[in-house]
Amino acid sequence: MDASYINGLVALAGGGQTNATLLTRTFNRITTVVTAGDSCQLPAASPGLTISAYNATANSANLFPGLGDAINSLGANAALALPANKGVQLTCMASGFWNSILSA
């Protein structure tokens, strides 16, 4: 994981986990979500990883875990909705599982 940031991410139009825009940096700023539900995907959940994402758009984005992983108690491969103009910090404390803190 590159401990840096990226600005200008475009969420996958139409959404879904397959081919979703990968969040490859520690800090990820999503600037294009054309339709609610367009999607991005986290890397594989490995203990000690922390990823932050900010949705700087007017539409909610879906944030998927890596294939087979889970976010909070949503179940494997289920998306976390990242509302418009909100940020989320995700930390992996056990292989395959992300825990999230959503901004106010």
N, C-alpha and C positions, 0 to 999 in steps of 0.2 A: 504494500500500500504506500503510495506516494504521500508523504505528510505535507501536503500543500493544498492549494485551492484551485477551483476551476469555476469560471463564470460563463454564462451563456449556454447552459445545457438545454437541449430540446427534448421534451418527453415524447416517447413513441406515440404517434397518432394512432388512435383506435384502441390503445391500451393493450394489456395482456403481459404475461411474464416472458413469453418467447420474444426475443429481439428487443426487449425493453432497453432503454438507454442506461448503460452501466454507470454507476457512481464509482469512479476510480480514484478519487482523491479524499483526503480527510474532510475537506470543506467543499461542498457542492452547491452551486447556486443555479437553480432551474429558472430560466427566463422565458421559456415558451411552452405553454400548455394550451393548445388551441381549443380542445374540447375536454370538459370534465372527464376524468378517468384515463387520460393519456398517462403513460407509465414510464417509470424508471426502476432500476433493479440494483439492489445491494450486492456486494461481493459475498462469497461464501462466508458464513459466520464462523469465525475463528477466535477463540478466547483472547481477550486483550484488545481487539479491534474496536475503534470508535469512529463512527462516521456521522457527519452533520450534513443536513440538507436543508435548503431554504427554497420555498416556492414563491418566487417573486412575480406571480401572475394573478390574474383575476379568476382563474379556474382551479378547482381541486385536482390534484394529481394522485395517481395510485403508486405507491412505493412497494415493490415486491421484494421478498427475500431472495437469496440465491436458491437454485433448484433444490427442493427437499428441506429447506430451512423454514423457520417460523419466526414471526415477529409477535412479541408479547404472547397472548394466549389465542391468537387468531387461527392457529393450525398451519400445517405445512403448506407452503406455496400461496397462502392467502395474503392479499394486499392490505397495507395500511394506508388509509386516506390521509393525504397531506393537504390540508385546506389552503386556499389562496392566502398569500401573504403571511404564512406561518413557517416556522422552522422546527426541525426535529433533530434530536441527538440520539443516536442508536449505539448501544454498547453490547458487545458479545461477552458474556460471562461463562457460557457453556457452549461447547461445539453444537452448531445447528440452531442456536437460539439468539435472537436479538431482543433487547429490552429498549423501550423508547421513552423519551421525555419530550413532549410537545410544548412548544412555546405558547405563551398566553395570547 
